[in-house]
Amino acid sequence: MLPLVTPTPTAWVELVLANFDEFLLDHAACERKASATGMSFVVRYPDRTALLEPMIAFAREELEHFHQVYRLIEARGLTLRADEKDPYVEPLIRWVRGGRDERLLDRLVMGGVVEARGCERFGLVAEALPAGELKQFYAELTRCEARHVGLFHRLARQCFDREQVDARIAELLVLEGEIIAGLPLRPALH
């Protein structure tokens, strides 16, 4: 697991538990966007064959997670919302460089860092929930997110020099920590 610079405060977990319906709606949007992100690698980089099978599998898994969260939303009588700009992801996207190879490297690195934050936060939710199916669901999501961190960074190291990848990871971890520290707490994954 990546050493996140800024840990999530306990107050975030309390806010999520007090506004769990809002959290679920945001969670669904994140899963939907993650699935689309996986497919965007397939669309943009069809010549990078090492990416194709893993990213297709990632997109399918994230789509299944979206479907699972959608079922929770539907059972609660909630309605999905249209996508909104994410105040966490937007500054991370601005960090991504132009240029085909630089963009690929940065998007793989960013994917791993975003999954690391998701892993941390899903783990906190799983710990805080009472015993039952919902707790088990978030514990399983925590394990999936940890696997995804490894996937993104393994693929980055297959495509690029390890030192280059590690330098970009270190740089992004600092920026990600600053972003998290500067965002107001809200019942959202990020």
C-alpha positions as a LaTeX table, in Angstrom:
\begin{tabular}{lrrr}
\hline
Residue & $x$ (\AA) & $y$ (\AA) & $z$ (\AA) \\
\hline
Met1 & 0.00 & 0.00 & 0.00 \\
Leu2 & 1.14 & 3.52 & $-0.72$ \\
Pro3 & 2.15 & 5.76 & 2.19 \\
Leu4 & $-0.53$ & 8.46 & 1.96 \\
Val5 & 0.83 & 11.78 & 3.21 \\
Thr6 & $-2.40$ & 12.97 & 4.83 \\
Pro7 & $-4.52$ & 10.39 & 6.65 \\
Thr8 & $-8.28$ & 10.71 & 6.63 \\
Pro9 & $-9.54$ & 12.17 & 9.92 \\
Thr10 & $-12.00$ & 10.30 & 12.13 \\
Ala11 & $-14.49$ & 13.14 & 11.61 \\
Trp12 & $-14.81$ & 12.05 & 7.96 \\
Val13 & $-16.01$ & 8.59 & 9.00 \\
Glu14 & $-18.51$ & 10.11 & 11.42 \\
Leu15 & $-19.83$ & 12.39 & 8.67 \\
Val16 & $-20.18$ & 9.46 & 6.25 \\
Leu17 & $-22.06$ & 7.33 & 8.77 \\
Ala18 & $-24.40$ & 10.22 & 9.59 \\
Asn19 & $-25.08$ & 10.83 & 5.86 \\
Phe20 & $-24.77$ & 7.34 & 4.43 \\
Asp21 & $-27.31$ & 7.86 & 1.64 \\
Glu22 & $-25.25$ & 10.80 & 0.31 \\
Phe23 & $-22.11$ & 8.69 & 0.58 \\
Leu24 & $-23.73$ & 5.87 & $-1.41$ \\
Leu25 & $-24.74$ & 8.24 & $-4.19$ \\
Asp26 & $-21.19$ & 9.59 & $-4.43$ \\
His27 & $-19.76$ & 6.08 & $-4.19$ \\
Ala28 & $-21.88$ & 4.97 & $-7.16$ \\
Ala29 & $-20.60$ & 7.89 & $-9.23$ \\
Cys30 & $-17.00$ & 7.02 & $-8.34$ \\
Glu31 & $-17.44$ & 3.39 & $-9.38$ \\
Arg32 & $-19.05$ & 4.43 & $-12.65$ \\
Lys33 & $-16.21$ & 6.85 & $-13.39$ \\
Ala34 & $-13.58$ & 4.25 & $-12.45$ \\
Ser35 & $-15.07$ & 1.81 & $-14.94$ \\
Ala36 & $-14.98$ & 4.47 & $-17.64$ \\
Thr37 & $-11.37$ & 5.26 & $-16.73$ \\
Gly38 & $-10.38$ & 1.65 & $-17.29$ \\
Met39 & $-11.96$ & 1.66 & $-20.73$ \\
Ser40 & $-10.35$ & 5.00 & $-21.56$ \\
Phe41 & $-6.94$ & 3.30 & $-21.34$ \\
Val42 & $-8.15$ & 0.69 & $-23.83$ \\
Val43 & $-9.46$ & 3.37 & $-26.20$ \\
Arg44 & $-6.43$ & 5.70 & $-25.99$ \\
Tyr45 & $-3.69$ & 3.05 & $-25.94$ \\
Pro46 & $-4.76$ & 0.07 & $-28.07$ \\
Asp47 & $-1.11$ & $-0.37$ & $-29.13$ \\
Arg48 & $-0.03$ & $-0.92$ & $-25.49$ \\
Thr49 & $-1.14$ & $-4.53$ & $-25.41$ \\
Ala50 & 0.14 & $-5.06$ & $-21.85$ \\
Leu51 & $-2.58$ & $-2.66$ & $-20.69$ \\
Leu52 & $-5.55$ & $-4.12$ & $-22.54$ \\
Glu53 & $-6.51$ & $-7.28$ & $-20.64$ \\
Pro54 & $-5.83$ & $-5.77$ & $-17.20$ \\
Met55 & $-7.74$ & $-2.56$ & $-17.96$ \\
Ile56 & $-10.69$ & $-4.42$ & $-19.45$ \\
Ala57 & $-10.83$ & $-6.59$ & $-16.32$ \\
Phe58 & $-10.50$ & $-3.50$ & $-14.12$ \\
Ala59 & $-13.33$ & $-1.73$ & $-15.98$ \\
Arg60 & $-15.58$ & $-4.78$ & $-15.64$ \\
Glu61 & $-14.84$ & $-5.13$ & $-11.93$ \\
Glu62 & $-15.55$ & $-1.45$ & $-11.31$ \\
Leu63 & $-18.77$ & $-1.72$ & $-13.31$ \\
Glu64 & $-19.80$ & $-4.66$ & $-11.12$ \\
His65 & $-19.05$ & $-2.55$ & $-8.03$ \\
Phe66 & $-21.22$ & 0.20 & $-9.49$ \\
His67 & $-24.01$ & $-2.33$ & $-10.00$ \\
Gln68 & $-23.69$ & $-3.52$ & $-6.39$ \\
Val69 & $-23.85$ & 0.05 & $-5.08$ \\
Tyr70 & $-26.77$ & 0.79 & $-7.39$ \\
Arg71 & $-28.67$ & $-2.11$ & $-5.82$ \\
Leu72 & $-28.05$ & $-0.60$ & $-2.37$ \\
Ile73 & $-29.27$ & 2.77 & $-3.63$ \\
Glu74 & $-32.36$ & 1.27 & $-5.21$ \\
Ala75 & $-33.17$ & $-0.68$ & $-2.03$ \\
Arg76 & $-33.07$ & 2.60 & $-0.09$ \\
Gly77 & $-35.42$ & 4.31 & $-2.55$ \\
Leu78 & $-32.74$ & 6.73 & $-3.74$ \\
Thr79 & $-32.17$ & 8.01 & $-7.25$ \\
Leu80 & $-28.79$ & 8.26 & $-8.97$ \\
Arg81 & $-27.51$ & 11.75 & $-9.69$ \\
Ala82 & $-25.81$ & 13.18 & $-12.73$ \\
Asp83 & $-22.02$ & 13.28 & $-12.56$ \\
Glu84 & $-20.47$ & 16.32 & $-10.95$ \\
Lys85 & $-16.91$ & 17.57 & $-11.03$ \\
Asp86 & $-14.98$ & 16.03 & $-8.16$ \\
Pro87 & $-13.02$ & 18.62 & $-6.13$ \\
Tyr88 & $-10.49$ & 15.90 & $-5.30$ \\
Val89 & $-9.94$ & 14.50 & $-8.79$ \\
Glu90 & $-9.94$ & 17.81 & $-10.71$ \\
Pro91 & $-6.60$ & 19.08 & $-9.29$ \\
Leu92 & $-5.09$ & 15.62 & $-9.80$ \\
Ile93 & $-6.12$ & 15.72 & $-13.46$ \\
Arg94 & $-4.44$ & 19.12 & $-13.84$ \\
Trp95 & $-1.19$ & 17.48 & $-12.60$ \\
Val96 & $-1.23$ & 15.08 & $-15.57$ \\
Arg97 & 1.19 & 16.19 & $-18.28$ \\
Gly98 & 0.50 & 16.41 & $-22.00$ \\
Gly99 & 2.28 & 14.22 & $-24.49$ \\
Arg100 & 1.18 & 10.68 & $-25.19$ \\
Asp101 & 3.75 & 8.82 & $-23.05$ \\
Glu102 & 3.85 & 11.37 & $-20.25$ \\
Arg103 & 0.07 & 11.33 & $-20.06$ \\
Leu104 & 0.00 & 7.53 & $-19.90$ \\
Leu105 & 2.59 & 7.44 & $-17.12$ \\
Asp106 & 0.82 & 10.13 & $-15.11$ \\
Arg107 & $-2.64$ & 8.59 & $-15.54$ \\
Leu108 & $-1.36$ & 5.19 & $-14.37$ \\
Val109 & 0.34 & 6.80 & $-11.37$ \\
Met110 & $-2.76$ & 8.86 & $-10.62$ \\
Gly111 & $-4.96$ & 5.78 & $-10.88$ \\
Gly112 & $-2.90$ & 4.03 & $-8.23$ \\
Val113 & $-2.93$ & 7.01 & $-5.87$ \\
Val114 & $-6.71$ & 7.49 & $-6.22$ \\
Glu115 & $-7.23$ & 3.77 & $-5.57$ \\
Ala116 & $-4.98$ & 4.03 & $-2.50$ \\
Arg117 & $-7.19$ & 6.78 & $-1.06$ \\
Gly118 & $-10.26$ & 4.70 & $-1.84$ \\
Cys119 & $-8.68$ & 1.71 & $-0.11$ \\
Glu120 & $-7.97$ & 3.75 & 3.00 \\
Arg121 & $-11.46$ & 5.22 & 3.14 \\
Phe122 & $-13.38$ & 2.04 & 2.33 \\
Gly123 & $-11.38$ & 0.38 & 5.08 \\
Leu124 & $-12.39$ & 3.08 & 7.53 \\
Val125 & $-16.04$ & 2.68 & 6.55 \\
Ala126 & $-15.82$ & $-1.11$ & 6.87 \\
Glu127 & $-14.31$ & $-0.80$ & 10.36 \\
Ala128 & $-17.02$ & 1.61 & 11.49 \\
Leu129 & $-20.05$ & $-0.27$ & 10.19 \\
Pro130 & $-21.87$ & $-2.77$ & 12.39 \\
Ala131 & $-21.47$ & $-6.47$ & 11.58 \\
Gly132 & $-23.45$ & $-7.54$ & 8.54 \\
Glu133 & $-23.56$ & $-7.56$ & 4.76 \\
Leu134 & $-22.74$ & $-3.87$ & 4.34 \\
Lys135 & $-19.63$ & $-4.22$ & 6.50 \\
Gln136 & $-18.56$ & $-7.27$ & 4.48 \\
Phe137 & $-19.17$ & $-5.42$ & 1.24 \\
Tyr138 & $-16.91$ & $-2.52$ & 2.23 \\
Ala139 & $-14.26$ & $-4.88$ & 3.58 \\
Glu140 & $-14.21$ & $-6.63$ & 0.18 \\
Leu141 & $-14.04$ & $-3.27$ & $-1.61$ \\
Thr142 & $-11.03$ & $-2.39$ & 0.55 \\
Arg143 & $-9.23$ & $-5.51$ & $-0.66$ \\
Cys144 & $-10.16$ & $-4.74$ & $-4.29$ \\
Glu145 & $-8.85$ & $-1.18$ & $-4.04$ \\
Ala146 & $-5.55$ & $-2.46$ & $-2.62$ \\
Arg147 & $-5.25$ & $-4.82$ & $-5.58$ \\
His148 & $-5.98$ & $-1.94$ & $-7.95$ \\
Val149 & $-3.17$ & 0.18 & $-6.48$ \\
Gly150 & $-0.78$ & $-2.63$ & $-7.33$ \\
Leu151 & $-2.29$ & $-3.06$ & $-10.79$ \\
Phe152 & $-1.86$ & 0.57 & $-11.83$ \\
His153 & 1.68 & 0.87 & $-10.54$ \\
Arg154 & 2.75 & $-2.54$ & $-11.86$ \\
Leu155 & 1.51 & $-1.52$ & $-15.32$ \\
Ala156 & 3.32 & 1.81 & $-15.03$ \\
Arg157 & 6.56 & $-0.02$ & $-14.22$ \\
Gln158 & 6.05 & $-2.37$ & $-17.17$ \\
Cys159 & 5.69 & 0.57 & $-19.53$ \\
Phe160 & 8.24 & 2.98 & $-18.03$ \\
Asp161 & 11.50 & 3.08 & $-16.11$ \\
Arg162 & 11.01 & 2.22 & $-12.41$ \\
Glu163 & 12.85 & 5.33 & $-11.17$ \\
Gln164 & 10.70 & 7.55 & $-13.36$ \\
Val165 & 7.52 & 5.89 & $-12.06$ \\
Asp166 & 8.63 & 6.09 & $-8.44$ \\
Ala167 & 9.54 & 9.78 & $-8.80$ \\
Arg168 & 6.09 & 10.60 & $-10.22$ \\
Ile169 & 4.39 & 8.57 & $-7.45$ \\
Ala170 & 6.34 & 10.46 & $-4.77$ \\
Glu171 & 5.48 & 13.81 & $-6.37$ \\
Leu172 & 1.79 & 12.97 & $-6.66$ \\
Leu173 & 1.56 & 11.67 & $-3.10$ \\
Val174 & 2.65 & 15.09 & $-1.84$ \\
Leu175 & 0.12 & 16.89 & $-4.04$ \\
Glu176 & $-2.64$ & 14.43 & $-3.12$ \\
Gly177 & $-1.93$ & 14.98 & 0.58 \\
Glu178 & $-2.17$ & 18.75 & 0.12 \\
Ile179 & $-5.46$ & 18.37 & $-1.75$ \\
Ile180 & $-6.96$ & 16.13 & 0.94 \\
Ala181 & $-5.78$ & 18.49 & 3.70 \\
Gly182 & $-7.38$ & 21.46 & 1.92 \\
Leu183 & $-10.76$ & 19.95 & 1.14 \\
Pro184 & $-13.70$ & 20.37 & 3.48 \\
Leu185 & $-15.02$ & 17.12 & 4.90 \\
Arg186 & $-18.06$ & 15.82 & 3.05 \\
Pro187 & $-19.92$ & 12.50 & 2.87 \\
Ala188 & $-18.08$ & 11.50 & $-0.30$ \\
Leu189 & $-15.34$ & 9.01 & $-1.08$ \\
His190 & $-12.89$ & 11.81 & $-1.91$ \\
\hline
\end{tabular}
